[in-house]
Amino acid sequence: MMKFKPKVAKHIPIKTPSMHALDHFDFYYGPLFGKKWPSIRLGLLTPKKFVAVLNRFSHDIDVNENILQDLGAQDLMQILRKGFVYVKSMDKGTNNDWDLEADQISFERNLQNEPDETDDFDEEKSFRTSAGLKEFRRPSEVFEFGQDKTNMSDSRDIEITGLEGMGIQLEKVDDFITIPNALKVYTYDRTWLNDYPTPVKDDNGIYSWWLLDGGSIIPVLALDLKETDSVLDMCAAPGGKSLLILQTGCFDKLTCNEVKMSRLGQLRRALANYVPDDDPIVEKVILKRKDAASLEQWDDIAVYDKVLLDAPCTTDKLSVLQDDENLFSSSMTQIRLDLPATQTKLLINALRSVKVGGTVVYSTCSLAPNQNDVVVDNAVSIAESKFGIKVVEKSLALETKLVSSGLYRFSTNCHRGHLILPFLPSNFGPMYICKLQRIK
Ligand SMILES: C[S@@+](CC[C@H](N)C(=O)[O-])C[C@H]1O[C@@H](n2cnc3c(N)ncnc32)[C@H](O)[C@@H]1O
């Protein structure tokens, strides 16, 4: 009788960064979200649901809108507005006085293939993505959006232990989001998984629409933009949220900051693709290149009415779906571990940048409390102890106001801010949003 040697694998299979990410999330998020985790996990592992933002700078906006409507897409702003008119009139005793507003994008998937420009800040990999645009035009020689100020620095200027915010008392004040009339966003119904057509250009070379995660519009809506606002988009590239702010037209000046030269190039290209360079709105935009995490070097102090901090984070969905530039790769472990400290410094600087009475919206696309609530608590605590800044949290009550659309689901675990959870019927997020108002 022949004897066969049993076959035994000689090597333990190598785990990819995305597998490590999933293990990590199972370990930490499993107990955190309990019974909801399997559904959130499935959402993370499944391609996200996109919405299409109509570009109002295209000459063909009406035709473009008809195309989306003919495909069966619904006006998301109208859907959200309905819920909010009701709630707002209940809360405030007024109604229908809607201001303009905005949303966010990430252009990553497309822009990853763009050739890099000189980049002397290479440790900043990672970061949020989403996608949708199929093509990007090279920036034109003559295209210029305001100044491009450069001021790089070593940001290791304060030690963050991560425990600063323990036991912090932060007052919560009721607030609401407003839906800008100028903003046109289309979505398919819950459970519809249809694709959107590739964006088309008008005779000026300006694109018709772009796609973004439905969770990404909320941080910009939370800004409650006014026409007189001086706005800072602190971590602006690849430019999704800046572009949404531009779509609302609801600001006096928009400063877009980004530390990485290559990402700043992506931002320029995004603006060039979506806004004609002879449009007067271009004069109101300033591009800037500064390390916003440097507490020593950051010098935009108390100058803005609104600050949007869409912070670099573990981008949980991408981390489980993509191995390139994955923060769970061993070469990026230190960057990943340093993220909460970096986010805390960014948020402290955001609070320093805003005028008393102004607001900061902090957002990430991570489910991790140590990149969300904990960062807020630590930053608020340090801002007060080191810079004498006092803030209140503006509670947007999104959990009660957005869920009625059937398109959003929220976590009940956050003690601060709001966390949009992915789930299969409407796979937006994750997206964490916390709004703070400076009162001193
Ligand atoms: C999540 S992405 C922002 C996405 C963008 N808001 C959008 O909607 O398209 C974070 C960005 O922050 C930038 N960043 C990271 N650290 C920074 C710093 N210290 N100062 C300024 N920008 C920084 C990253 O290069 C990255 O482009």
PDBQT file of the ligand as one rigid body, heavy atoms in Angstrom, charges set to zero:
ROOT
HETATM    1  C1  LIG A 501      -9.596  63.399   4.694  1.00  0.00    +0.000 C 
HETATM    2  S1  LIG A 501      -8.557  64.239   3.645  1.00  0.00    +0.000 S 
HETATM    3  C2  LIG A 501      -9.524  65.658   3.279  1.00  0.00    +0.000 C 
HETATM    4  C3  LIG A 501     -10.562  65.406   2.228  1.00  0.00    +0.000 C 
HETATM    5  C4  LIG A 501     -11.167  66.689   1.718  1.00  0.00    +0.000 C 
HETATM    6  N1  LIG A 501     -11.751  67.466   2.779  1.00  0.00    +0.000 N 
HETATM    7  C5  LIG A 501     -12.199  66.428   0.674  1.00  0.00    +0.000 C 
HETATM    8  O1  LIG A 501     -13.377  66.522   0.975  1.00  0.00    +0.000 OA
HETATM    9  O2  LIG A 501     -11.838  66.154  -0.463  1.00  0.00    +0.000 OA
HETATM   10  C6  LIG A 501      -7.361  64.885   4.723  1.00  0.00    +0.000 C 
HETATM   11  C7  LIG A 501      -6.346  65.782   4.057  1.00  0.00    +0.000 C 
HETATM   12  O3  LIG A 501      -5.605  66.410   5.095  1.00  0.00    +0.000 OA
HETATM   13  C8  LIG A 501      -4.290  66.600   4.642  1.00  0.00    +0.000 C 
HETATM   14  N2  LIG A 501      -3.451  66.819   5.825  1.00  0.00    +0.000 N 
HETATM   15  C9  LIG A 501      -2.912  65.880   6.630  1.00  0.00    +0.000 A 
HETATM   16  N3  LIG A 501      -2.190  66.463   7.597  1.00  0.00    +0.000 NA
HETATM   17  C10 LIG A 501      -2.289  67.797   7.407  1.00  0.00    +0.000 A 
HETATM   18  C11 LIG A 501      -1.743  68.926   8.071  1.00  0.00    +0.000 A 
HETATM   19  N4  LIG A 501      -0.944  68.762   9.130  1.00  0.00    +0.000 N 
HETATM   20  N5  LIG A 501      -2.038  70.155   7.601  1.00  0.00    +0.000 NA
HETATM   21  C12 LIG A 501      -2.845  70.312   6.514  1.00  0.00    +0.000 A 
HETATM   22  N6  LIG A 501      -3.364  69.275   5.831  1.00  0.00    +0.000 NA
HETATM   23  C13 LIG A 501      -3.092  68.031   6.279  1.00  0.00    +0.000 A 
HETATM   24  C14 LIG A 501      -3.996  65.332   3.894  1.00  0.00    +0.000 C 
HETATM   25  O4  LIG A 501      -2.900  65.494   3.012  1.00  0.00    +0.000 OA
HETATM   26  C15 LIG A 501      -5.318  65.069   3.186  1.00  0.00    +0.000 C 
HETATM   27  O5  LIG A 501      -5.298  65.621   1.905  1.00  0.00    +0.000 OA
ENDROOT
TORSDOF 0
